Amino acid sequence: MLRYVLRRLLGAALVVFAVFTLSFVIMRVSPGSPFDEERELPAEVVANQARTTGMARPVAIDSAVILVEVLVDKNESVASGQPYARVLVGGQPTQLIAE
């Protein structure tokens, strides 16, 4: 039974890793940038935004950094500056919160 559970957990971990890798690759090879807007930004501003958000790092290093950040919950929402877990829990309707 333990062997079955361990195999299932390993399989689940591989699926999560595959989904992470596939979504990461799609986001990196897709055209455009999160900083593209209707108006053209100066090159210095675009370079500074890429550097501060980590988009200027090489793909392999960026993938590893993001994976580690996801595993230890270090990612923060750009809009609110709070960790994603806190944003998701705080955004739940009050009917879903057990009292």
GIUR-V52860 format. One record per residue. SS is DSSP state (H for helix, E for strand, C for the rest). PHI is phi in degrees with one decimal (none if undefined). NEAR is the number of other ideal C-beta (glycine too) atoms within 8 Angstrom. Layout:
# GIUR-V52860
{{SS	PHI	NEAR} {SS	PHI	NEAR}}
This chain:
# GIUR-V52860
{{C	none	4} {H	-62.3	5} {H	-62.7	6} {H	-62.6	7} {H	-63.8	8} {H	-63.2	8} {H	-63.3	8} {H	-66.2	8} {H	-65.0	8} {H	-63.7	8} {H	-62.6	8} {H	-64.7	8} {H	-63.3	8} {H	-65.5	8} {H	-64.8	8} {H	-61.9	8} {H	-63.9	8} {H	-65.0	8} {H	-65.3	8} {H	-59.4	10} {H	-64.4	9} {H	-63.4	8} {H	-67.0	8} {H	-63.7	10} {H	-64.3	8} {H	-61.7	8} {H	-67.5	7} {H	-77.1	8} {H	-91.8	5} {C	-71.5	6} {C	-71.9	2} {C	94.7	5} {C	-146.2	7} {C	-65.2	6} {C	-96.9	8} {C	-70.7	5} {C	-132.5	5} {C	-71.4	2} {C	-110.8	4} {C	-79.9	3} {C	-94.6	8} {C	-61.3	6} {H	-60.2	6} {H	-65.3	6} {H	-68.3	8} {H	-62.7	11} {H	-64.5	9} {H	-66.8	8} {H	-65.2	10} {H	-64.0	11} {H	-69.4	9} {H	-72.8	6} {H	-92.9	7} {C	89.3	9} {C	-77.0	10} {C	-88.9	6} {C	-73.5	8} {C	-61.3	5} {H	-60.6	7} {H	-64.0	6} {H	-68.9	8} {H	-62.9	12} {H	-61.8	10} {H	-65.6	8} {H	-64.0	10} {H	-65.7	11} {H	-61.6	9} {H	-65.0	9} {H	-63.6	10} {H	-66.8	9} {H	-68.0	6} {C	-105.5	6} {C	57.8	9} {C	-98.2	7} {C	-72.0	9} {E	-121.2	9} {C	-68.9	10} {C	-67.3	4} {C	-70.3	4} {C	-106.9	6} {C	78.0	6} {C	-101.6	9} {E	-60.2	10} {H	-57.0	10} {H	-59.9	7} {H	-67.2	8} {H	-66.2	11} {H	-66.3	8} {H	-68.1	7} {H	-70.2	7} {C	-92.3	5} {C	-73.4	8} {C	-61.9	5} {H	-65.2	5} {H	-69.3	4} {H	-86.1	5} {C	-86.3	7} {C	-75.5	2} {C	-110.4	2}}
